[in-house]
Amino acid sequence: MPAPFRIEGYAIVSSDGMIADARAAFPQTLTFEADKQFYARELDRVDAVIQGRNSHEGQANSPLRRRLVLTRRVAGIAPDADHPNAMLWNPAGASLIEACAALGLTAGTLGVVGGMDVFDLFLHVGYDAFHLSRAGKVQLPGGVPVFSQLRSGRSPEDVLAQFGLTPGPVQVLDEANTVTLVKWTRKPAA
């Protein structure tokens, strides 16, 4: 994504790369206190959150955050009647720049929090960074993958590398539950 926006993705996945269970619901088994604290700190620093209509971070500051909710229910951009700080956005009918302008943003950091279609869209827009947490002891057979490419046997790491991101060091968030975090970043253009 060209300036003036920085795009950062945030996901916790199971050991098999899933962000939701077979019913497409975020399972309690992917909730870990250290990851929740990291996630809350990160979202408090972004200028707007971008999510699918079924995604929500469910934190104390959530109602205060500006957000774009991706949906096909509107032609382009429309106010979200249920959330005063949110706009509904259909990328087929309006650009990201137009959607951000509707939120009152002309620059800043956008935090992409999912679901799969949203994560996929921003692979093509271009992440500057992707914060990938992994719950090493959790498996979600038949679940919803973080990226659609996982359905063809790829890992989240394979997909991020394919789209030009490089992994940083592995941080252990919860040793007992084997929860790790890797920040994948795009090298700045020379």
C-alpha positions in Angstrom: 0.0 0.0 0.0 1.5 3.3 -1.0 1.8 6.1 1.6 0.1 7.5 3.5 -1.2 4.3 5.1 0.7 1.5 6.9 -1.2 -1.8 6.8 -0.6 -4.3 9.7 -2.4 -7.7 10.0 -3.1 -9.5 13.3 -4.1 -13.1 13.7 -3.8 -16.0 16.1 -4.0 -19.3 14.4 -4.1 -22.9 15.5 -1.2 -25.3 14.8 -3.0 -26.1 11.5 -3.4 -22.4 10.5 -7.1 -21.9 11.4 -8.6 -18.7 12.7 -12.0 -20.3 13.4 -13.6 -23.7 14.0 -15.7 -25.7 11.6 -18.8 -23.6 12.4 -16.8 -20.5 11.4 -16.8 -19.3 15.1 -13.7 -18.1 17.0 -13.1 -20.8 19.5 -12.2 -20.2 23.2 -9.3 -22.6 22.6 -7.5 -19.8 20.7 -7.8 -17.4 23.6 -4.6 -16.8 25.7 -4.0 -14.0 28.1 -0.6 -13.0 26.8 -1.9 -12.9 23.2 -5.0 -10.9 24.3 -2.8 -8.3 26.0 -0.5 -8.0 23.0 -3.5 -7.7 20.7 -5.2 -5.0 22.8 -1.9 -2.9 23.0 -1.5 -3.1 19.3 -5.0 -2.2 18.4 -4.9 0.8 20.8 -2.1 2.2 18.7 -3.7 1.9 15.2 -5.7 4.6 13.7 -8.4 2.3 12.4 -9.3 -1.4 12.5 -10.4 -3.2 9.4 -12.5 -6.4 9.8 -15.1 -8.6 8.2 -18.7 -8.3 9.4 -18.3 -11.3 11.7 -15.0 -10.2 13.3 -14.7 -8.2 16.4 -11.9 -7.9 19.0 -14.4 -7.7 21.9 -12.2 -5.5 24.2 -13.0 -2.6 26.5 -11.7 -0.1 24.0 -13.4 -1.7 21.0 -16.4 0.7 20.8 -14.0 3.7 20.8 -12.0 2.5 17.8 -12.6 3.7 14.3 -13.2 0.8 12.0 -14.1 -0.3 8.5 -16.3 -3.3 8.3 -16.1 -5.1 4.9 -19.4 -6.2 3.5 -21.2 -6.8 0.3 -24.5 -5.3 1.8 -23.6 -1.8 0.7 -22.7 -0.5 -2.8 -19.6 1.4 -1.6 -19.5 3.1 1.8 -22.2 3.6 4.3 -22.4 4.4 8.0 -22.7 1.4 10.4 -26.0 2.1 12.3 -24.9 -0.2 15.1 -21.5 1.3 15.7 -21.0 5.1 15.5 -17.3 4.9 14.9 -17.6 2.5 12.0 -18.2 2.6 8.3 -19.4 -0.3 6.2 -17.2 -0.7 3.1 -17.6 -2.8 0.0 -14.1 -2.8 -1.8 -15.9 -3.5 -5.1 -17.6 -0.1 -4.9 -15.1 2.2 -3.2 -11.3 2.4 -2.8 -9.5 2.0 0.5 -8.5 5.6 0.3 -12.2 6.6 -0.1 -13.2 4.4 2.8 -10.5 5.8 5.1 -11.6 9.3 4.1 -15.1 8.5 5.2 -13.7 7.7 8.6 -11.8 11.0 8.6 -8.4 9.4 7.9 -6.0 10.7 5.4 -2.9 8.9 6.8 -2.0 6.4 9.6 -1.8 2.8 10.5 -4.6 0.4 9.7 -4.9 -2.8 11.7 -6.4 -5.7 9.7 -8.0 -8.3 12.1 -9.9 -10.7 9.8 -11.6 -12.9 8.7 -10.1 -14.9 5.9 -11.5 -12.9 3.0 -10.3 -9.7 4.6 -6.8 -11.2 5.3 -6.7 -12.4 1.6 -7.7 -8.9 0.3 -4.9 -7.2 2.1 -2.4 -9.8 0.9 -3.0 -8.1 -2.5 -3.2 -4.6 -1.2 0.1 -5.2 0.6 0.8 -5.7 4.3 3.7 -3.7 5.7 3.7 -6.1 8.7 1.7 -9.2 9.8 1.7 -10.2 13.4 1.1 -14.0 13.4 0.5 -15.7 16.7 0.3 -19.5 16.7 -1.2 -21.7 19.3 1.0 -24.8 19.0 -1.2 -27.2 21.0 -4.6 -26.3 19.3 -5.9 -28.0 16.2 -9.1 -27.0 14.4 -9.9 -29.7 11.8 -12.3 -28.4 9.1 -11.9 -24.9 10.4 -11.5 -21.6 8.6 -7.9 -20.8 7.6 -6.2 -17.5 8.0 -5.6 -17.3 4.2 -7.6 -19.2 1.6 -4.3 -20.6 0.1 -4.0 -22.9 3.2 -6.8 -25.0 1.6 -4.3 -26.1 -1.0 -1.9 -27.4 1.7 0.2 -24.2 2.3 1.1 -22.8 5.7 0.5 -19.2 6.8 4.2 -18.7 6.7 4.4 -19.9 3.1 1.7 -17.4 2.1 3.3 -14.5 3.9 6.7 -15.2 2.3 5.1 -15.5 -1.1 3.7 -12.0 -0.7 7.1 -10.5 0.1 7.1 -10.6 3.9 10.1 -11.8 6.0 9.8 -13.3 9.5 11.4 -11.7 12.5 12.4 -13.6 15.6 10.0 -16.0 17.4 8.7 -14.6 20.6 7.2 -17.0 23.2 4.0 -15.5 24.6 2.9 -18.5 26.6 5.4 -21.3 27.1 3.0 -23.7 28.8 0.5 -23.5 25.9 3.2 -23.2 23.1 1.8 -19.8 22.0 4.3 -17.9 19.9 4.4 -14.6 17.9 6.3 -13.7 14.8 6.2 -10.3 13.2 6.5 -10.6 9.4 7.6 -7.4 7.7 8.1 -6.1 4.2 11.5 -4.6 3.5 11.2 -0.9 2.6 11.8 -0.1 -1.1 15.3 1.1 -1.7 
